[in-house]
Amino acid sequence: MTKNSEETTGRANTFGPSRPAKWREIARTFNDRAEEYDRWFADSLLFDIELAALRAIKTELPRPRLEIGVGPGRFAAALNVGFGIDPAVSPLQLAGSRGIMGINAIGEQLPLRSEAVGTIFLLFTFCFLADPAVVLRECSRVMKPGGRLVLGIIPQGSAWGVRLGKQGRAGHPYYRHARFRTIAETTALLAAHGFSLLESWSTLLQEPERLVNQERPQTGTDEQAGFCVLVASRQGDLNEICQPDYPDH
């Protein structure tokens, strides 16, 4: 662990036996299938479309940047995120090969000091959280004044959300653990835990079976889109931008 990562975490980079059982089961799935999951995004039009929506963000995203549920680190590396946490070790090893400093932990109990992080990413992770309220409280705790929270979600009512929900109920190895939420439900959770929405983008308006073209993201939220990006700040921090006191690495 580097000196800067020690300053960010303030705790050991391992996690103890209090990890919830649901997380252990999910972590086992992603740990055992880490390379398979990583290959899913290789040379992928889906990855390119989702990444374009994230890169469309105009709000300043302060450093250091952390991704909760970093997985193999493809999005983190593309978005210049320096740190990532994940309960599954094998994906963290893949993320490490992409230059991401990995921490074996869960979002419900972040091993970070308070007010340590400029921007927190939760991409394709929110649907796997047993208790998103706890994770949002932890995000608020570790976020610097003027920090940002970036969510990437699959809206429940979209063709993608409906399809993946059906696959999950049929026993899909990944999505059987997922609970997709509507945009309204997600923004209500953010507001209930002290976050205000600053910016949003929607993409993946092509149906899953007809995904053939690159898409340009659209501003705003659309429940029919297969991927939505929500950028939020803590209420009261709307006009404040935090200043980094050290780089990501």
N, C-alpha and C positions, 0 to 999 in steps of 0.2 A: 504494500500500500504506500502511495506517495505521501509526502508531507501535506500537500494540499488536500488529498482525500481524507487524511486524518483530521484536518481542520474542519472539513465539511461534515464528517460523520460524528466525531466526538465520541464514538462507541466502537466496539469490536464489529468486524464485518461478517459475523456469523450469527445465526439465530437459534434460539433455544427451543425447549420442548413445548412451549406454550402455543406453538403454531396450531391454528384451528384444524380440525380433521378435514374439513372441506378443502382447505388449502393443500393439505398433504396429498389428497387424492388428485387434485388438479395438477399439482407440481409433479406427481409421479407420471401422469400422462404426458406432460410436455417434456419431462426429463427423458423418458423412454423413447419419445418420438422427435427428439430435438432436430436431428438431421433431416428427417422427413418434413417437418414443419418449415425448416429453413429453405429447403428446396422448393417449397410451395411458392415462394416469392422470387425465385431466381428467374430472370428474363420474363417477368410477369407483367402483363398489361394492367392487371388489377393493382399491383404494387405501384406502378407508374401513375395511375389515375389517383390513387389515394395520396401518394406523395405530393402530387401537384396541388391538391387541396390544402395540404399542410404548408407547402411553400408559398401559397397565396396569402398567407397571414400577413397583414400589414402592421398590426400592433407590435411594438418593440417587445422582444422576448429576452429579458435580462439573463445574464449568466451569474453563477454556474447553473447548468441545466441538468435536470434529473428525469429519467423515465422510469415510472413504476410499472413493472411487468415488461421489462426490456426485451425478454426473449432472446433470440439470436442476434439482436442489435442492428438489423438492417435499417430500420427507420431511424434509430438513434444516430447511426453513423452518417446517414444522409442529411440529418437535421443538425449536425454539430452538437449533439448531446454528449456531455463528457462522462456522466455517471448513470448507472442503471441498477435497479434492484429487481430481483426475481427469486421466488422460492425454489426454482428448479436449477440445479447446478450445471447440467450439460448445456442448456442454452446460454448461460452466463459465460461458459468457456468459448462458445462461438462468438458471443459479443466481444469478449476479450481479444479475439483474433482480429476484430474490426476496430480496435483501439478504445473500446468502452471499458471504463473501470467498473467492474461488477461487484455488487454486494448481495450476498445471499440473505434475503429478508422478505418480509411481506408488507403490504401497504398499510395494514391495520396497526402496525407497530414499527414505524420507521426508525432505524438506528442512526438518527441524525440529530444534531443539536437544533434548538429552536432558531428560527430566522436565519437559516443557512443557505437556502436555495432561491435562485432568482426566478426560474421557470420550471414547472413540473408538468410532464407529459403523462397522460393516461390514454394510451392508444390501444384500442381493441382489448382493453383490460376491464373496463367498467362493467361489462356484462358478466364477467367471471367473479365479481366481488360478492361475497356472502352478505356483507353489511357495508354498502358504499358510504353510509353516514360516518362510520368510524374512519374510513380512509380519507374522506373530505376533511374531517377534523384534524387528522394528522397532516394533511397537505397545508391547512391553514396554519398549523403550529410551526412547520419547518420553513414556510415561505417568508422571504424577506418582505419588509414593507415595500410596496410598489411591485411585488412579484406577480407572476402570471401563472394561470392554470390552463392547460390545453387538453381538452378531451376530444378523442376521436371515437365516434359511436356508430353502430349500425342500428338505425331506427327500427323499432319493432314492426311498424306498419308497412315498411317498404317491401318490395318484392324480395330483396335480399334477406331482410329480417324474417319474413314469413318462411322463406325456403330454409334458412339455417335453423329456425325454430323447429320446423318439421323434422329436419335431419337430426337435431338434438333429441327430440322425443323418440326418434327411431334408433337411438343409441350411438350416434356419431361420436368418435373418440374424443373430439374436442368440444363440440357444441352441446353434448349432453350435460355439460357443466354450466352452460350459459343461460342467462336470463336477460333477454333483450328488453329495452325500455323505450317508450315513446320519447320524442324530443321534449314534450311538455313535462313529462315525469322527470326527465333528467334536469331540465332547467329549474324545476321546482325544488329538487334536491339541492342544487347549487344555491339557490336563494335561501333555503332553509338553513344552510350552513354558512351563511355570510358571504356568498360570492355573487358578484354582479356580472352579467354577460356584456362583453365588450365588442365582440366580433363573431361572425359565424359564416361558414361556407358549406355548400352541399355539392355532392357529385355522385357518380354511379347511378344515373337515371336510366341507363340501359338495363334490361332485365338480365338475370344471371345467365340464362341460356342464349342470350344474344349479345354477349359482350365481345365486340369486334373492333371498336374504335376508341382512340384516345379521347377523353372528355376534358373540357375546360370547366373548372369549378365555378359555381354560381354563388353570388353573395346571398347570405341569409340561410334560414333553415327550411328544409323541405322534408316532410315525413315520408315522401315517396322516394327520396334519394337513398341509395344503399350505404352512403358514408357521409356523415356530417361532422364538421369540426367546430367546436365551441371554445372560444377564448374568454376567460373570465379573470377577474381580480377580486380581492377581498373588498367588501363594501367599505368605502372610506379611502381606498387606495387608488381611486380612478385616475387622479391626475398626478400621481406620484410614480416615478420610475426609480427603481432601486439601482444603486451603483455597485458593480462587482468589486470585491476587495482582493480577489485572486482569480486566476483563470480556471477553466474547467479542469485542466490537467496540471 
